[in-house]
Each structure stands twice: as structure tokens, then as C-alpha cells.
Amino acid sequence: MSPSRPLFMIGEIVNHVKFGYRGVVVDVDPVFGLTEEWYAQVARSRPPKDKPWYHLLVDGAQHMTYVAERHLQPHPDKTQIDHPDLGRFFGRYDGHRYILRETAH
């Protein structure tokens, strides 16, 4: 079976449905991309590995999380995320989503 098309894009603000935090998508893996040990210890609800997984900057925190698609939904609150690493990934916020930084070539 081939991987699913991601529901969320880089720069999109999402909500973790189980834990209630907001975050912004900084990267998308088409399928689970961490170790079996991580999955066994952290992914207690055993979300599917063959669906997209997302790297998120957590609003109001200083860490990043790795979340299965089934635990995310669009967040209606489009106010900016508060995270110290935003500038590492994004150049600006357009009022709805973050726009990736332009890199020098």
C-alpha cells in the first residue's frame, strides 16, 4: 500500500486532538520515520505507520513534537504561534499560515 497524501502542509497551524495543544507544521514524513523503540515507548495508541507523520513546533513551548496525522486537525485560531525556533523555519506569517524562509543559493 502506498503512503497517503498529507492532509496538512508545512506552515499550517494545527491542533492535537488528544492533548489540546496548538502547533505549526515544520516538516511532514509520508510514513512513520523514527525508530521502532520510539514508537513502542511513545506512540501508545499505535497510530498507523503507513500514514503521514508531522514535526510540529508547539505553541508556548520550546520543544518540537512528532505526531501521527490521525491526532491532528486544523486549528480555528490563526493567531501566531509562540515558539523560539519559528525564525529557523519560517520567514513570515501571512495571517493564516507560516511561509518558509527563503534560503540563499
Residue pairs with C-beta under 8 A, 6 or more apart in sequence:
1 50
3 30
3 31
3 50
3 51
3 52
4 30
4 50
4 51
4 52
4 69
5 52
6 28
6 30
6 52
6 54
6 69
7 52
7 69
7 72
8 14
8 25
8 28
8 52
8 54
8 69
8 72
8 74
9 25
9 28
9 97
10 25
10 26
10 27
10 28
10 98
10 100
11 24
11 25
11 90
11 97
11 98
11 99
11 100
12 24
12 25
12 74
12 97
12 98
13 22
13 23
13 24
13 74
13 75
13 77
13 78
13 81
13 97
13 98
14 22
14 23
14 24
14 25
14 54
14 56
14 72
14 73
14 74
14 75
15 21
15 22
15 23
15 72
15 73
15 74
15 75
16 22
16 23
16 56
16 65
16 67
16 71
16 72
17 71
17 72
17 73
18 45
18 71
21 58
21 59
21 60
21 61
22 58
22 59
22 75
22 77
22 81
23 56
23 57
23 58
23 59
23 65
23 67
23 81
24 56
24 57
24 59
24 81
24 83
24 86
24 90
24 98
25 54
25 55
25 56
26 55
26 56
26 57
26 64
26 89
27 54
27 55
28 52
28 53
28 54
28 55
29 52
29 53
29 54
29 55
30 52
31 49
31 50
31 51
31 52
31 53
32 39
32 49
32 50
32 53
32 68
33 53
34 66
38 66
39 49
42 66
43 68
45 71
47 68
47 69
47 70
47 71
48 68
48 70
51 68
51 69
51 70
52 68
52 69
53 66
53 67
53 68
53 69
54 66
54 67
54 68
54 69
54 72
55 64
55 65
55 66
56 64
56 65
56 66
56 67
57 64
57 81
57 83
57 85
57 86
57 89
58 64
58 65
58 83
59 81
59 82
59 83
60 82
60 83
61 83
62 83
62 84
62 85
64 85
78 95
78 96
80 93
81 98
86 98
87 101
88 101
89 98
89 100
89 101
90 98
90 99
90 100
90 101
91 99
91 100
91 101
91 102
92 98
92 99
93 99
